[in-house]
Structures are given as structure tokens and as C-alpha cells.
Amino acid sequence: MSSRKTTGRTPDLVVIGSGVAGLATAVEAAEAGLDVRLLEATDTIGGASVMSGAACFLVDTPLQRSLGITDSVELAMADWQRMGGPAADLEWARRYVADSAREVYQWCVDLGIEWETLGQPEGNSVPRWHIPVGWGRRIIEVLEARARALGVTVRTGVTAEELCHTDGRITGVRTRSEGIGETLATGAVAVCTGGYVGRIETVLKHSAQLRELPRVLAGGAPTAVGLGHDLLEACGAEFTNLDHVWVYPTGTPDPRDRSGTRGLGIRGVTTEIWLNAEGRRFHDESLRGGRSGTEALLDQPGRTAWSVFSAAEAEHVLLIDNEHYGTPAGPDPAAMKQFWTESAYVRTADSPAALAHAAGLPEQAVVQAIGEFNTAVRSDTVHDPLTGRAMAGLTELTGELIAVQLFPMAQKNLGGVHTGPECDVLTVSGEPVEGLYAAGEVAGMAGGRINGRAALEGTMFGPCLYSGRIAGRAAARRAQ
């Protein structure tokens, strides 16, 4: 039989969730002198952030300038608005873009985090996709160490079951750990619990367009099940753009998931071609993100395709969303060997014709597609004559071939709880709940809908960290 007790110690701020938003919130509040308690439902710190590559969209940074790259708020905002469309909260976006070099880049540098490389994913006018040394795990380790050094009490294995509120004001949190319930009194709570895309039922509940697909997989962290959304809804919070889900075209079912709903994202292949159910190529395979890549996949018969590459590249394949198979540092060879053997969506063969037969694709079309691609590689042409893809660095598809079946996979929810400029949670009537804050993916990365319907890569981790800092500072000011 479970019981419930009331704690004697009253923290100034309770932070729910230990990803980058939660840790940034806790650090900021503790820096200002608050007594902070951080609660994590699982047994480990970090949530989805610890699995992330942590690449951040950052503007006019020292790294960019050192490489001769000229960037500006106006240029970045033009790219942001073009990608996100009218649904994007451009006020929040401009604020983030203008502050990103100081509030994210430099703050991390001051904490001992180094920004290593730059990239230029689809939709960016210049390279501004910053990758840190050690990826998300390194950032989480540094923030956790800083939080503990500041006296933040970190408790794992504690689930927040309910937010206590009276007359529009937060008074505490009801929690449960190992069957024991506890009422934790506090005057302020920051909900930083991440997203909901780890639960396919919730994804389909919010997104009518995805319900129409034959199959869509759940990506993101397995812990991203929307618990914070439930807590906030019970307080009368307003949500915005919950149907805006960022879907990648490179998901394949996780053979370790018995439900058949969890997906793995495929990365690391240099030379691949995508073949649809008719055995035809249909897209520039280097554009494999959630914008044009997903649009192209969803235009194909059955909303599925096969990624085809040489078996020699298998050792470089990285599967994301389940760290059993590897981390951003690289794949786990033993686990990957298991994947190639156990996946029902992998085919191997020693010729294009045999691969077509194994995958159930038209033989003539597959042989022709691979042959034409190899001819283009041998010709030293600058761009693929079929798709326009840049050919530099690509090699022929020869020897043993591998085909992995691709399905759309929900990776991030771009909408969330609506907050004011200080990350204060707003109700459906537009009034804030006193002492209640939200940051990170539960708040659509920042504010509720900073990205709109589509996102430039890197506009997730960075805004989550940024909104966490804002929430922590706001809680500190309120306590003064």
C-alpha cells in the first residue's frame, strides 16, 4: 500500500525534467541564490538531450567569424521565416537569433564547452549549424556538475503526478517515487519535461495528417511521452501548434521494440540512393531532413522507400533514438551486427537484380537506377543528372549491397504550451499561472511555437537551452 507524506523543506523552485532546458533552468536559478530541487522521472539525468548531437543554430559567432563566414540577425531571420512560415512566432525567433551568440554559444564556452565544427543544413544561407565537442552528453554532464556545485538537489526516479495550484498560483508538486507519494511545497515550478513524440498514440492524437499515413514511427527519446503536457493541461494551460510535428524521412523500425511503433533514424552513409516501390529514384538523397526529404517520401507510393548503399559503408551507419546501437560518438559494432541480422526491414544481396528480388522491387527498374547512378559517378559530372545532387565524394554502388526500408518518423513536436516572454505559462484566458514556468520541447522549444510548421536544423537544442535560462532567471526575479 502506498502512502503520501509532506516534506518539511520548502525549495524556492522545483524543476521537473533534467534535459538541457531543465538543467539550464536549475543552473540559472541557483546562480541567483535560489534553493532549487530538480526532479527526473527516470533513473538517469539528461532525457533526450543526452542522446542528441546537440547541434545548434547560432548566429554571428566567433567560430563563424574565424572561418570567414559573415552572418547576421536579418539573414538568419529571413531563413527562419521562410522555413517556418506564418505559424512561427517571429518575436521569440528574433529574440533567440539576436541572443544566440551570447546566451548559448558564449555561455557554453564559459562553462568549458568547445564548439567544434560548422554545417549548413537545408534552408540556411550560410553555415551556422554549430556542433559541440562531446555532443549533448558533454553539455548535460557539464550542466549537471555545475548545478550540483551550486547546491541544486537532484532527485532521479521521481515522477511528478500533479501540480498543486490555488487561485491561479502554484503551491506545490505531488510526486511519487518507489510507490511513496510526497507533496512538495514550493512557490514556483518549471516544467521542462520534453516532448510527446516518443508515444505514437499521442502523435496521432494531435496530428490528423499523420493519421492518414499507412505507417509512421515514433522517434525521439523513449521518455518523451508528454507527461509534462498532462501536468500543464490540468492547470488550464493553453497549447499551440500541437499538430506541428517534425517528421524525418529516414526512420526504420527498431527490432528491439516489440510494439513495432518505435523507429531508428539512419545516419552516417556517404553514398546512398533512395528507391521507391517502383524501383525508381525520386529525390536528392543529400537533402534527407524533415523538409524536402519528408515531402519527397510522402509523395511516393505507400509513403515508403528503400535506402540502398554498398555493404562497405555498413560500419559507418549510426542509428539514433536508441543508444543500444550507439551514440553520436559512433556505432556499437556488436549491437549493429545484431541490427543487420534481426531487422525485418533490411535486405542484402550481391547484385542489383538480387537486391530487387529480395526487397520485392521491379528488377529492371532497380538495375537501371543503380546503373545510371554508377555511370554518373564514373563520368565525373558535378551534379547528378537525375536529381541535381552534388556528386563530389560519392562512389559507385558495387559489391554486396544493402537496402533498408524507410518510413516517416516523428522526431520533434514543434508546438507546445504557450508561454509569455519570461517563459511564464499562460492559460486559455491569456492569464499567467503565478509561479509556473515552462521551457524546452514541452513549450515548443521556446514560447510555444518558435519554429512554426517546419524547423531549420539546430533550432531545437539551442532554443531549449535558451528558454531554460530565461525561465530560471524569471523564477529568480520573482523570488527576490
Long-range contacts (C-beta under 8 A, 24 or more apart in sequence): 2-176, 2-179, 2-180, 2-181, 3-180, 3-181, 4-174, 4-180, 4-181, 4-182, 4-183, 5-180, 5-181, 5-182, 5-183, 6-182, 6-183, 6-185, 7-182, 7-183, 7-184, 7-185, 10-185, 10-186, 10-187, 11-35, 11-36, 11-37, 11-153, 11-184, 11-186, 12-36, 12-186, 12-187, 12-188, 12-475, 12-479, 13-37, 13-186, 13-188, 13-189, 13-190, 13-472, 13-475, 13-479, 14-38, 14-39, 14-173, 14-184, 14-186, 14-188, 14-189, 14-190, 15-39, 15-189, 15-190, 15-192, 16-160, 16-173, 16-189, 16-190, 16-191, 16-192, 16-193, 16-228, 16-231, 17-47, 17-191, 17-192, 17-193, 17-194, 17-228, 17-440, 17-442, 18-45, 18-46, 18-47, 18-144, 18-154, 18-156, 18-192, 19-46, 19-47, 19-48, 19-49, 19-50, 19-140, 19-192, 19-194, 19-440, 19-441, 19-464, 20-49, 20-54, 20-136, 20-139, 20-140, 20-143, 20-440, 20-461, 20-464, 20-465, 20-468, 21-49, 21-192, 21-194, 21-439, 21-440, 21-441, 21-442, 21-464, 21-465, 21-467, 21-468, 21-471, 22-47, 22-190, 22-192, 22-193, 22-439, 22-440, 22-468, 23-140, 23-143, 23-144, 23-147, 23-468, 24-143, 24-439, 24-464, 24-465, 24-466, 24-468, 24-469, 24-472, 25-190, 25-192, 25-437, 25-439, 25-468, 25-469, 25-471, 25-472, 25-475, 26-147, 26-152, 26-472, 27-143, 27-146, 27-147, 27-150, 27-152, 27-469, 27-472, 28-468, 28-469, 28-471, 28-472, 28-473, 28-476, 29-190, 29-472, 29-473, 29-475, 29-476, 30-147, 30-150, 30-151, 30-152, 30-472, 31-150, 31-472, 31-476, 32-472, 32-473, 32-476, 32-477, 32-479, 32-480, 33-476, 34-475, 34-476, 34-479, 35-151, 36-147, 36-150, 36-151, 36-152, 36-153, 37-152, 37-153, 37-155, 37-184, 37-186, 38-147, 38-152, 38-153, 38-154, 38-155, 39-155, 39-158, 39-160, 39-173, 39-175, 40-154, 40-155, 40-156, 40-157, 40-158, 41-157, 41-158, 41-159, 41-160, 41-193, 41-223, 41-227, 42-156, 42-157, 42-223, 43-156, 43-157, 44-156, 45-140, 45-144, 45-154, 45-156, 46-136, 46-137, 46-140, 46-144, 47-193, 47-194, 47-221, 47-223, 47-224, 48-194, 48-195, 48-220, 48-221, 48-223, 48-224, 48-441, 49-136, 49-139, 49-140, 49-461, 49-464, 50-136, 50-137, 50-140, 51-136, 51-137, 51-221, 51-320, 51-321, 51-323, 51-327, 52-135, 52-136, 52-328, 52-461, 53-131, 53-135, 53-136, 53-328, 54-131, 54-132, 54-135, 54-136, 54-138, 54-139, 54-328, 54-461, 55-119, 55-129, 55-130, 55-131, 55-457, 55-458, 55-461, 56-100, 56-104, 56-105, 56-129, 56-130, 56-132, 56-458, 56-461, 56-462, 56-465, 57-100, 57-124, 57-128, 57-129, 57-130, 57-456, 57-457, 57-458, 57-459, 57-462, 58-100, 58-101, 58-104, 58-105, 58-115, 58-128, 58-130, 58-458, 58-462, 59-97, 59-98, 59-100, 59-101, 59-128, 60-101, 61-100, 61-101, 61-105, 61-115, 61-128, 61-130, 62-101, 62-105, 63-105, 63-115, 63-118, 63-130, 64-118, 64-126, 64-127, 64-128, 67-118, 67-127, 69-118, 69-126, 69-127, 69-128, 70-126, 71-126, 71-128, 73-97, 73-98, 75-125, 75-126, 76-128, 78-125, 79-123, 79-124, 79-125, 79-456, 80-456, 80-459, 82-123, 83-123, 83-291, 83-451, 83-452, 83-454, 83-455, 83-456, 84-451, 84-452, 84-453, 84-454, 84-455, 84-456, 85-452, 85-453, 85-454, 86-452, 87-241, 87-244, 87-449, 87-452, 87-453, 88-449, 88-450, 88-451, 88-452, 88-453, 89-447, 89-448, 89-449, 89-450, 89-452, 91-447, 92-421, 92-446, 92-447, 92-449, 92-450, 93-450, 93-451, 95-421, 96-446, 96-450, 96-462, 96-463, 96-466, 99-466, 100-462, 100-466, 103-466, 103-469, 104-462, 104-465, 104-466, 105-130, 107-469, 108-132, 108-139, 108-142, 108-465, 111-142, 111-143, 111-146, 112-142, 113-138, 113-139, 113-142, 121-289, 121-456, 121-457, 121-458, 122-287, 122-289, 122-291, 122-292, 122-457, 123-291, 123-456, 123-457, 124-456, 124-457, 128-458, 129-457, 129-458, 130-458, 135-327, 135-328, 135-329, 136-328, 136-461, 137-327, 137-328, 139-465, 159-227, 160-193, 160-227, 160-231, 162-231, 162-234, 163-189, 163-191, 163-231, 163-232, 163-234, 163-235, 163-436, 165-235, 165-433, 165-436, 168-427, 168-431, 168-433, 168-434, 169-433, 169-434, 169-435, 170-433, 170-434, 170-435, 170-436, 186-435, 187-435, 187-479, 188-435, 188-436, 188-437, 188-475, 188-478, 188-479, 189-435, 189-436, 189-437, 190-423, 190-437, 190-438, 190-439, 190-468, 190-471, 190-472, 190-475, 191-228, 191-231, 191-232, 191-417, 191-425, 191-436, 191-437, 191-438, 191-439, 191-442, 192-228, 192-438, 192-439, 192-440, 192-442, 192-468, 192-471, 193-227, 193-228, 193-229, 193-231, 193-440, 193-442, 194-220, 194-221, 194-223, 194-224, 194-228, 194-440, 194-441, 194-442, 195-220, 195-224, 195-226, 195-412, 195-413, 195-416, 195-441, 195-442, 196-224, 196-225, 196-226, 196-229, 196-413, 197-224, 197-245, 197-410, 197-411, 197-412, 197-413, 198-222, 198-223, 198-224, 198-225, 198-262, 199-224, 199-225, 199-226, 200-261, 200-410, 202-226, 203-245, 203-410, 203-413, 206-242, 206-243, 206-245, 206-413, 207-243, 207-245, 207-410, 208-243, 209-243, 210-245, 210-247, 210-408, 210-410, 213-298, 213-303, 213-408, 214-302, 214-303, 214-304, 215-303, 215-304, 215-407, 215-408, 216-247, 216-407, 216-408, 216-409, 216-410, 217-251, 217-252, 217-253, 217-261, 217-262, 217-263, 217-407, 217-408, 217-409, 217-410, 218-261, 218-262, 218-263, 218-409, 218-410, 219-248, 219-251, 219-262, 219-263, 219-265, 219-320, 219-321, 219-409, 219-410, 219-411, 220-321, 220-410, 220-411, 220-412, 221-321, 222-262, 222-322, 224-441, 228-438, 228-442, 229-416, 229-417, 229-442, 232-417, 232-425, 232-436, 232-438, 232-442, 235-425, 235-427, 235-433, 235-436, 236-427, 236-428, 236-429, 236-433, 237-417, 237-418, 237-425, 237-426, 237-427, 237-428, 237-433, 237-436, 237-438, 238-417, 238-418, 238-426, 238-427, 238-428, 238-430, 239-415, 239-416, 239-417, 239-418, 239-448, 240-415, 240-416, 240-417, 240-418, 240-444, 240-448, 240-449, 241-414, 241-415, 241-416, 241-444, 241-448, 241-449, 241-452, 241-453, 242-413, 242-415, 242-416, 243-415, 244-413, 244-414, 244-415, 244-444, 244-449, 244-451, 244-452, 244-453, 245-410, 245-412, 245-413, 245-414, 246-290, 246-410, 246-411, 246-412, 246-413, 246-414, 246-451, 246-454, 246-455, 246-460, 247-290, 247-294, 247-408, 247-409, 247-410, 247-411, 248-288, 248-289, 248-290, 248-293, 248-294, 248-408, 248-409, 248-411, 249-288, 249-290, 249-293, 249-294, 249-296, 249-297, 249-298, 249-305, 249-406, 249-408, 249-409, 250-288, 250-293, 250-307, 250-406, 250-409, 251-406, 251-407, 251-408, 251-409, 252-343, 252-345, 252-346, 252-404, 252-405, 252-406, 252-407, 253-343, 253-344, 253-345, 253-407, 254-321, 254-322, 255-338, 255-339, 255-342, 255-343, 255-344, 256-322, 256-324, 262-321, 262-322, 263-321, 263-407, 263-409, 264-319, 264-320, 264-321, 264-322, 264-325, 264-339, 265-319, 265-320, 265-321, 265-409, 265-411, 266-307, 266-317, 266-318, 266-319, 266-404, 266-406, 267-317, 267-318, 267-319, 267-320, 268-313, 268-316, 268-317, 268-318, 268-331, 269-307, 269-309, 269-313, 269-316, 269-317, 270-313, 270-316, 270-393, 270-394, 270-395, 271-309, 271-310, 271-313, 271-394, 271-395, 271-396, 271-397, 272-307, 272-308, 272-309, 272-313, 273-307, 273-308, 273-309, 273-369, 273-370, 273-373, 273-397, 274-305, 274-306, 274-307, 274-308, 274-406, 275-305, 275-306, 275-308, 275-361, 275-365, 275-366, 275-369, 275-403, 276-300, 276-301, 276-304, 276-305, 276-306, 277-301, 277-302, 277-304, 277-305, 277-361, 278-361, 278-362, 278-365, 279-356, 279-361, 279-362, 279-363, 279-364, 279-365, 279-366, 279-368, 279-369, 280-365, 280-369, 281-369, 281-373, 281-386, 281-387, 283-387, 284-384, 284-387, 284-388, 284-389, 285-387, 285-389, 286-389, 286-390, 289-457, 290-411, 290-454, 290-455, 291-454, 294-408, 297-406, 297-408, 298-408, 303-407, 303-408, 304-405, 304-406, 304-407, 305-405, 305-406, 306-347, 306-359, 306-361, 306-403, 306-404, 306-405, 306-406, 307-403, 307-404, 307-405, 307-406, 308-355, 308-370, 308-397, 308-401, 308-402, 308-403, 309-397, 309-401, 309-402, 310-395, 310-396, 310-397, 310-398, 310-399, 310-400, 310-401, 310-402, 311-348, 311-399, 311-400, 311-401, 311-402, 312-399, 312-400, 313-402, 314-340, 314-402, 321-411, 340-402, 343-404, 345-404, 345-405, 346-402, 346-403, 346-404, 346-405, 347-402, 347-403, 348-400, 348-401, 348-402, 348-403, 349-400, 349-401, 349-403, 350-399, 350-400, 350-401, 351-401, 352-397, 352-401, 355-401, 355-403, 358-403, 359-403, 359-405, 370-397, 370-401, 373-397, 374-398, 412-441, 412-455, 412-460, 413-441, 413-444, 414-444, 414-445, 414-449, 414-451, 414-452, 414-453, 414-454, 414-455, 415-444, 415-448, 415-449, 416-441, 416-442, 416-443, 416-444, 416-445, 416-448, 416-449, 417-442, 417-443, 417-444, 417-448, 418-443, 418-447, 418-448, 418-449, 419-443, 419-446, 419-447, 419-448, 419-467, 421-447, 421-470, 422-470, 422-471, 422-474, 423-447, 423-467, 423-470, 423-471, 423-474, 424-474, 435-478, 437-471, 437-474, 437-475, 438-471, 439-464, 439-467, 439-468, 439-470, 439-471, 440-464, 440-467, 440-468, 443-467, 446-470
